[in-house]
Amino acid sequence: MASDAGVGLRYKDKVVIVTGGSKGIGEGVVRVFVKHGSKVVFCARGMDSGKDLEEELRKSGPGECMFVTCDVTREDDIKRLIDVTVEKYGRIDCLVNNAGQHPPFQSIDDVSAQDFRDLLNMNLVSYFLAAKYALPYLRKTEGNIINMSSLVGMIGQNGAVPYVSTKGGIIAMTKAMAVDESKHNVRVNCISPGNVWTPMWEEQVKNASDPEAMLRGGNDAQLIGRMGTLEESGNATLYLAAEATFCTGINLVLSGGAELNYACKNQRKSRSSIYE
Protein backbone atom coordinates (compact mmCIF):
# COMPACT_ATOMS: atom_id res chain seq x y z
CA MET A 1 0.00 0.00 0.00
CA ALA A 2 2.66 2.48 1.08
CA SER A 3 5.70 0.77 -0.45
CA ASP A 4 7.95 2.44 -2.97
CA ALA A 5 7.74 0.57 -6.26
CA GLY A 6 10.73 -1.63 -6.87
CA VAL A 7 12.51 -1.06 -3.57
CA GLY A 8 9.92 -1.88 -0.92
CA LEU A 9 10.84 1.00 1.39
CA ARG A 10 7.59 1.43 3.30
CA TYR A 11 8.38 4.66 5.18
CA LYS A 12 11.01 6.28 2.99
CA ASP A 13 12.26 9.73 4.05
CA LYS A 14 9.73 10.00 6.88
CA VAL A 15 11.09 11.52 10.09
CA VAL A 16 10.53 9.32 13.14
CA ILE A 17 11.33 9.88 16.82
CA VAL A 18 11.74 6.79 19.03
CA THR A 19 12.18 7.17 22.78
CA GLY A 20 14.09 4.44 24.58
CA GLY A 21 15.47 3.32 21.25
CA SER A 22 18.89 1.94 22.14
CA LYS A 23 17.83 -1.53 23.31
CA GLY A 24 14.92 -3.92 23.65
CA ILE A 25 11.72 -3.23 21.73
CA GLY A 26 12.86 0.32 20.99
CA GLU A 27 15.95 -0.99 19.24
CA GLY A 28 13.75 -3.29 17.15
CA VAL A 29 11.63 -0.30 16.13
CA VAL A 30 14.66 1.79 15.18
CA ARG A 31 16.14 -1.02 13.09
CA VAL A 32 12.93 -1.68 11.17
CA PHE A 33 12.28 1.99 10.38
CA VAL A 34 15.85 2.54 9.18
CA LYS A 35 15.54 -0.62 7.09
CA HIS A 36 12.52 0.94 5.41
CA GLY A 37 14.17 4.23 4.56
CA SER A 38 13.16 6.45 7.48
CA LYS A 39 15.17 9.20 9.13
CA VAL A 40 15.12 8.15 12.77
CA VAL A 41 16.06 10.20 15.81
CA PHE A 42 16.20 7.93 18.83
CA CYS A 43 17.08 8.57 22.44
CA ALA A 44 18.07 6.90 25.68
CA ARG A 45 19.82 7.88 28.89
CA GLY A 46 22.90 5.73 28.31
CA MET A 47 25.40 6.91 25.72
CA ASP A 48 27.38 3.80 24.68
CA SER A 49 24.65 1.50 23.36
CA GLY A 50 22.96 4.38 21.56
CA LYS A 51 26.11 5.51 19.78
CA ASP A 52 26.98 1.92 18.84
CA LEU A 53 23.56 1.39 17.25
CA GLU A 54 23.76 4.75 15.48
CA GLU A 55 27.13 3.84 13.95
CA GLU A 56 25.96 0.39 12.86
CA LEU A 57 22.77 1.61 11.19
CA ARG A 58 24.43 4.56 9.50
CA LYS A 59 26.62 2.05 7.67
CA SER A 60 23.83 -0.36 6.78
CA GLY A 61 21.04 2.05 5.78
CA PRO A 62 19.12 2.54 3.57
CA GLY A 63 17.59 5.06 5.95
CA GLU A 64 19.53 7.03 8.51
CA CYS A 65 19.51 7.62 12.24
CA MET A 66 20.78 9.96 14.91
CA PHE A 67 21.17 9.22 18.61
CA VAL A 68 20.37 11.85 21.25
CA THR A 69 20.89 11.43 24.98
CA CYS A 70 17.65 12.12 26.80
CA ASP A 71 16.23 11.45 30.23
CA VAL A 72 12.48 11.28 29.56
CA THR A 73 11.72 12.08 33.19
CA ARG A 74 13.06 15.59 32.50
CA GLU A 75 10.75 17.89 30.56
CA ASP A 76 13.63 20.02 29.25
CA ASP A 77 15.30 16.91 27.80
CA ILE A 78 12.11 16.00 25.94
CA LYS A 79 11.82 19.53 24.56
CA ARG A 80 15.43 19.33 23.40
CA LEU A 81 14.79 15.98 21.67
CA ILE A 82 11.96 17.51 19.65
CA ASP A 83 13.96 20.67 18.88
CA VAL A 84 17.03 18.72 17.73
CA THR A 85 14.87 16.62 15.40
CA VAL A 86 13.16 19.62 13.82
CA GLU A 87 16.43 21.53 13.54
CA LYS A 88 18.01 18.65 11.62
CA TYR A 89 15.09 17.47 9.48
CA GLY A 90 12.53 20.29 9.51
CA ARG A 91 9.58 18.03 10.27
CA ILE A 92 8.22 15.11 12.29
CA ASP A 93 6.06 12.39 10.75
CA CYS A 94 5.86 9.84 13.56
CA LEU A 95 6.50 9.74 17.30
CA VAL A 96 7.04 6.33 18.91
CA ASN A 97 6.75 6.63 22.69
CA ASN A 98 8.57 3.57 24.00
CA ALA A 99 10.86 4.53 26.90
CA GLY A 100 9.80 2.98 30.17
CA GLN A 101 10.73 0.90 33.18
CA HIS A 102 9.46 -2.26 34.86
CA PRO A 103 10.49 -2.17 38.53
CA PRO A 104 11.07 -5.34 40.56
CA PHE A 105 7.94 -7.26 41.50
CA GLN A 106 6.60 -6.04 44.85
CA SER A 107 3.51 -6.23 47.00
CA ILE A 108 1.63 -2.94 47.25
CA ASP A 109 2.61 -2.96 50.95
CA ASP A 110 6.24 -2.39 49.93
CA VAL A 111 5.64 0.35 47.34
CA SER A 112 5.83 3.95 48.53
CA ALA A 113 3.77 6.80 47.14
CA GLN A 114 6.98 8.33 45.80
CA ASP A 115 7.88 5.06 44.04
CA PHE A 116 4.49 5.22 42.31
CA ARG A 117 4.90 8.89 41.37
CA ASP A 118 8.37 8.27 39.93
CA LEU A 119 7.11 5.41 37.76
CA LEU A 120 4.15 7.45 36.55
CA ASN A 121 6.60 10.18 35.56
CA MET A 122 8.78 7.73 33.65
CA ASN A 123 6.14 5.56 31.98
CA LEU A 124 3.15 7.85 31.45
CA VAL A 125 3.93 11.54 31.92
CA SER A 126 6.90 11.24 29.55
CA TYR A 127 4.55 9.98 26.82
CA PHE A 128 2.23 12.91 27.43
CA LEU A 129 5.09 15.43 27.24
CA ALA A 130 6.68 13.96 24.10
CA ALA A 131 3.29 14.04 22.40
CA LYS A 132 2.60 17.58 23.63
CA TYR A 133 5.81 18.97 22.15
CA ALA A 134 5.74 16.88 18.96
CA LEU A 135 2.10 17.53 18.06
CA PRO A 136 2.57 21.04 16.61
CA TYR A 137 4.81 19.45 13.97
CA LEU A 138 2.78 16.25 13.56
CA ARG A 139 -0.31 18.34 12.80
CA LYS A 140 1.54 19.99 9.92
CA THR A 141 2.50 16.65 8.38
CA GLU A 142 -0.73 14.85 9.37
CA GLY A 143 1.52 12.34 11.05
CA ASN A 144 0.92 9.82 13.80
CA ILE A 145 1.83 8.79 17.33
CA ILE A 146 2.39 5.20 18.46
CA ASN A 147 2.44 4.56 22.20
CA MET A 148 4.04 1.35 23.50
CA SER A 149 1.96 -0.10 26.33
CA SER A 150 1.88 -3.73 27.54
CA LEU A 151 -0.45 -6.69 27.57
CA VAL A 152 -0.49 -6.45 31.38
CA GLY A 153 -2.16 -3.06 31.07
CA MET A 154 -5.18 -5.02 29.90
CA ILE A 155 -5.02 -8.21 31.97
CA GLY A 156 -3.01 -7.32 35.11
CA GLN A 157 0.14 -8.87 36.57
CA ASN A 158 1.30 -10.17 39.93
CA GLY A 159 3.27 -7.77 42.11
CA ALA A 160 3.09 -4.90 39.65
CA VAL A 161 0.30 -2.52 40.65
CA PRO A 162 2.21 0.68 39.73
CA TYR A 163 3.54 -0.74 36.44
CA VAL A 164 0.18 -2.11 35.34
CA SER A 165 -1.44 1.22 36.24
CA THR A 166 0.97 3.15 34.03
CA LYS A 167 0.46 0.79 31.10
CA GLY A 168 -3.32 0.91 31.44
CA GLY A 169 -3.03 4.68 31.53
CA ILE A 170 -1.14 4.64 28.23
CA ILE A 171 -3.99 2.76 26.55
CA ALA A 172 -6.58 5.21 27.91
CA MET A 173 -4.48 8.25 26.99
CA THR A 174 -4.08 6.91 23.46
CA LYS A 175 -7.83 6.81 22.97
CA ALA A 176 -8.39 10.28 24.42
CA MET A 177 -5.60 11.75 22.31
CA ALA A 178 -6.93 10.04 19.18
CA VAL A 179 -10.27 11.79 19.71
CA ASP A 180 -8.71 15.23 20.15
CA GLU A 181 -6.21 14.98 17.30
CA SER A 182 -8.57 13.56 14.70
CA LYS A 183 -9.53 17.10 13.71
CA HIS A 184 -5.92 17.57 12.60
CA ASN A 185 -5.88 14.19 10.80
CA VAL A 186 -3.23 12.97 13.26
CA ARG A 187 -3.65 9.30 14.13
CA VAL A 188 -2.80 8.05 17.63
CA ASN A 189 -2.48 4.30 18.21
CA CYS A 190 -1.08 1.92 20.78
CA ILE A 191 0.72 -1.43 20.89
CA SER A 192 0.48 -3.84 23.83
CA PRO A 193 3.27 -6.42 23.62
CA GLY A 194 3.24 -9.60 25.68
CA ASN A 195 6.44 -11.62 26.14
CA VAL A 196 9.08 -10.36 23.73
CA TRP A 197 12.65 -11.68 23.91
CA THR A 198 14.53 -8.62 25.14
CA PRO A 199 17.72 -8.07 27.17
CA MET A 200 15.49 -7.84 30.26
CA TRP A 201 14.05 -11.30 29.61
CA GLU A 202 17.53 -12.63 28.86
CA GLU A 203 18.78 -11.30 32.20
CA GLN A 204 15.83 -12.81 34.07
CA VAL A 205 16.52 -16.22 32.55
CA LYS A 206 20.23 -15.97 33.26
CA ASN A 207 19.64 -15.15 36.93
CA ALA A 208 16.86 -17.68 37.54
CA SER A 209 17.48 -20.64 39.83
CA ASP A 210 16.32 -22.87 36.96
CA PRO A 211 17.04 -21.01 33.70
CA GLU A 212 15.62 -23.75 31.47
CA ALA A 213 12.33 -23.81 33.38
CA MET A 214 12.17 -19.99 33.32
CA LEU A 215 12.68 -19.91 29.57
CA ARG A 216 10.21 -22.73 28.98
CA GLY A 217 7.58 -20.93 31.06
CA GLY A 218 8.13 -17.72 29.11
CA ASN A 219 7.69 -19.50 25.80
CA ASP A 220 4.72 -21.57 26.94
CA ALA A 221 2.76 -18.48 27.99
CA GLN A 222 1.90 -17.91 24.32
CA LEU A 223 -0.48 -20.05 22.27
CA ILE A 224 2.15 -20.29 19.54
CA GLY A 225 4.78 -21.53 22.02
CA ARG A 226 7.42 -18.83 21.74
CA MET A 227 8.14 -15.23 22.60
CA GLY A 228 7.95 -12.40 20.13
CA THR A 229 11.04 -10.90 18.53
CA LEU A 230 12.37 -7.36 18.39
CA GLU A 231 11.87 -7.37 14.62
CA GLU A 232 8.22 -8.39 15.00
CA SER A 233 7.75 -5.50 17.41
CA GLY A 234 9.30 -3.13 14.90
CA ASN A 235 7.18 -4.52 12.07
CA ALA A 236 3.98 -3.98 14.05
CA THR A 237 5.00 -0.39 14.74
CA LEU A 238 5.85 0.23 11.09
CA TYR A 239 2.48 -1.19 10.05
CA LEU A 240 0.64 1.31 12.24
CA ALA A 241 2.74 4.17 10.90
CA ALA A 242 2.83 3.28 7.21
CA GLU A 243 -0.20 1.19 6.31
CA ALA A 244 -2.87 1.43 9.00
CA THR A 245 -4.10 4.78 7.71
CA PHE A 246 -7.73 4.07 8.68
CA CYS A 247 -6.80 3.16 12.26
CA THR A 248 -6.79 5.59 15.14
CA GLY A 249 -7.33 4.98 18.84
CA ILE A 250 -6.70 1.25 18.50
CA ASN A 251 -4.65 -0.98 20.79
CA LEU A 252 -2.76 -3.56 18.73
CA VAL A 253 -2.20 -6.61 20.95
CA LEU A 254 1.16 -8.20 20.08
CA SER A 255 1.01 -11.22 22.33
CA GLY A 256 1.09 -14.53 20.46
CA GLY A 257 -2.31 -15.23 22.03
CA ALA A 258 -1.04 -15.08 25.63
CA GLU A 259 -4.31 -13.61 26.89
CA LEU A 260 -6.47 -16.39 25.42
CA ASN A 261 -7.65 -19.74 26.80
CA TYR A 262 -7.87 -20.93 30.40
CA ALA A 263 -4.89 -21.43 32.69
CA CYS A 264 -4.14 -22.10 36.34
CA LYS A 265 -4.76 -18.69 37.91
CA ASN A 266 -5.43 -19.60 41.53
CA GLN A 267 -3.57 -16.88 43.42
CA ARG A 268 -4.39 -18.36 46.83
CA LYS A 269 -2.69 -21.58 45.86
CA SER A 270 0.55 -19.86 44.83
CA ARG A 271 0.34 -16.88 47.17
CA SER A 272 3.60 -17.60 48.98
CA SER A 273 5.63 -17.41 45.77
CA ILE A 274 3.99 -14.46 44.03
CA TYR A 275 6.66 -11.93 45.01
CA GLU A 276 9.66 -14.23 45.15
ZAMARGU-4260 file (C-alpha; in steps of 0.2 Angstrom, whole numbers, plus 5000, padded with zeros to 4 digits):
<rodrens>
0) 5000/5000/5000 | 5013/5012/5005 | 5029/5004/4998 | 5040/5012/4985 | 5039/5003/4969
5) 5054/4992/4966 | 5063/4995/4982 | 5050/4991/4995 | 5054/5005/5007 | 5038/5007/5016
10) 5042/5023/5026 | 5055/5031/5015 | 5061/5049/5020 | 5049/5050/5034 | 5055/5058/5050
15) 5053/5047/5066 | 5057/5049/5084 | 5059/5034/5095 | 5061/5036/5114 | 5070/5022/5123
20) 5077/5017/5106 | 5094/5010/5111 | 5089/4992/5117 | 5075/4980/5118 | 5059/4984/5109
25) 5064/5002/5105 | 5080/4995/5096 | 5069/4984/5086 | 5058/4998/5081 | 5073/5009/5076
30) 5081/4995/5065 | 5065/4992/5056 | 5061/5010/5052 | 5079/5013/5046 | 5078/4997/5035
35) 5063/5005/5027 | 5071/5021/5023 | 5066/5032/5037 | 5076/5046/5046 | 5076/5041/5064
40) 5080/5051/5079 | 5081/5040/5094 | 5085/5043/5112 | 5090/5034/5128 | 5099/5039/5144
45) 5114/5029/5142 | 5127/5035/5129 | 5137/5019/5123 | 5123/5008/5117 | 5115/5022/5108
50) 5131/5028/5099 | 5135/5010/5094 | 5118/5007/5086 | 5119/5024/5077 | 5136/5019/5070
55) 5130/5002/5064 | 5114/5008/5056 | 5122/5023/5048 | 5133/5010/5038 | 5119/4998/5034
60) 5105/5010/5029 | 5096/5013/5018 | 5088/5025/5030 | 5098/5035/5043 | 5098/5038/5061
65) 5104/5050/5075 | 5106/5046/5093 | 5102/5059/5106 | 5104/5057/5125 | 5088/5061/5134
70) 5081/5057/5151 | 5062/5056/5148 | 5059/5060/5166 | 5065/5078/5162 | 5054/5089/5153
75) 5068/5100/5146 | 5076/5085/5139 | 5061/5080/5130 | 5059/5098/5123 | 5077/5097/5117
80) 5074/5080/5108 | 5060/5088/5098 | 5070/5103/5094 | 5085/5094/5089 | 5074/5083/5077
85) 5066/5098/5069 | 5082/5108/5068 | 5090/5093/5058 | 5075/5087/5047 | 5063/5101/5048
90) 5048/5090/5051 | 5041/5076/5061 | 5030/5062/5054 | 5029/5049/5068 | 5032/5049/5086
95) 5035/5032/5095 | 5034/5033/5113 | 5043/5018/5120 | 5054/5023/5135 | 5049/5015/5151
100) 5054/5004/5166 | 5047/4989/5174 | 5052/4989/5193 | 5055/4973/5203 | 5040/4964/5208
105) 5033/4970/5224 | 5018/4969/5235 | 5008/4985/5236 | 5013/4985/5255 | 5031/4988/5250
110) 5028/5002/5237 | 5029/5020/5243 | 5019/5034/5236 | 5035/5042/5229 | 5039/5025/5220
115) 5022/5026/5212 | 5024/5044/5207 | 5042/5041/5200 | 5036/5027/5189 | 5021/5037/5183
120) 5033/5051/5178 | 5044/5039/5168 | 5031/5028/5160 | 5016/5039/5157 | 5020/5058/5160
125) 5035/5056/5148 | 5023/5050/5134 | 5011/5065/5137 | 5025/5077/5136 | 5033/5070/5121
130) 5016/5070/5112 | 5013/5088/5118 | 5029/5095/5111 | 5029/5084/5095 | 5011/5088/5090
135) 5013/5105/5083 | 5024/5097/5070 | 5014/5081/5068 | 4998/5092/5064 | 5008/5100/5050
140) 5013/5083/5042 | 4996/5074/5047 | 5008/5062/5055 | 5005/5049/5069 | 5009/5044/5087
145) 5012/5026/5092 | 5012/5023/5111 | 5020/5007/5118 | 5010/4999/5132 | 5009/4981/5138
150) 4998/4967/5138 | 4998/4968/5157 | 4989/4985/5155 | 4974/4975/5150 | 4975/4959/5160
155) 4985/4963/5176 | 5001/4956/5183 | 5006/4949/5200 | 5016/4961/5211 | 5015/4975/5198
160) 5002/4987/5203 | 5011/5003/5199 | 5018/4996/5182 | 5001/4989/5177 | 4993/5006/5181
165) 5005/5016/5170 | 5002/5004/5156 | 4983/5005/5157 | 4985/5023/5158 | 4994/5023/5141
170) 4980/5014/5133 | 4967/5026/5140 | 4978/5041/5135 | 4980/5035/5117 | 4961/5034/5115
175) 4958/5051/5122 | 4972/5059/5112 | 4965/5050/5096 | 4949/5059/5099 | 4956/5076/5101
180) 4969/5075/5087 | 4957/5068/5074 | 4952/5086/5069 | 4970/5088/5063 | 4971/5071/5054
185) 4984/5065/5066 | 4982/5046/5071 | 4986/5040/5088 | 4988/5022/5091 | 4995/5010/5104
190) 5004/4993/5104 | 5002/4981/5119 | 5016/4968/5118 | 5016/4952/5128 | 5032/4942/5131
195) 5045/4948/5119 | 5063/4942/5120 | 5073/4957/5126 | 5089/4960/5136 | 5077/4961/5151
200) 5070/4943/5148 | 5088/4937/5144 | 5094/4944/5161 | 5079/4936/5170 | 5083/4919/5163
205) 5101/4920/5166 | 5098/4924/5185 | 5084/4912/5188 | 5087/4897/5199 | 5082/4886/5185
210) 5085/4895/5169 | 5078/4881/5157 | 5062/4881/5167 | 5061/4900/5167 | 5063/4900/5148
215) 5051/4886/5145 | 5038/4895/5155 | 5041/4911/5146 | 5038/4902/5129 | 5024/4892/5135
220) 5014/4908/5140 | 5010/4910/5122 | 4998/4900/5111 | 5011/4899/5098 | 5024/4892/5110
225) 5037/4906/5109 | 5041/4924/5113 | 5040/4938/5101 | 5055/4945/5093 | 5062/4963/5092
230) 5059/4963/5073 | 5041/4958/5075 | 5039/4972/5087 | 5046/4984/5074 | 5036/4977/5060
235) 5020/4980/5070 | 5025/4998/5074 | 5029/5001/5055 | 5012/4994/5050 | 5003/5007/5061
240) 5014/5021/5054 | 5014/5016/5036 | 4999/5006/5032 | 4986/5007/5045 | 4979/5024/5039
245) 4961/5020/5043 | 4966/5016/5061 | 4966/5028/5076 | 4963/5025/5094 | 4967/5006/5092
250) 4977/4995/5104 | 4986/4982/5094 | 4989/4967/5105 | 5006/4959/5100 | 5005/4944/5112
255) 5005/4927/5102 | 4988/4924/5110 | 4995/4925/5128 | 4978/4932/5134 | 4968/4918/5127
260) 4962/4901/5134 | 4961/4895/5152 | 4976/4893/5163 | 4979/4890/5182 | 4976/4907/5190
265) 4973/4902/5208 | 4982/4916/5217 | 4978/4908/5234 | 4987/4892/5229 | 5003/4901/5224
270) 5002/4916/5236 | 5018/4912/5245 | 5028/4913/5229 | 5020/4928/5220 | 5033/4940/5225
275) 5048/4929/5226
</rodrens>
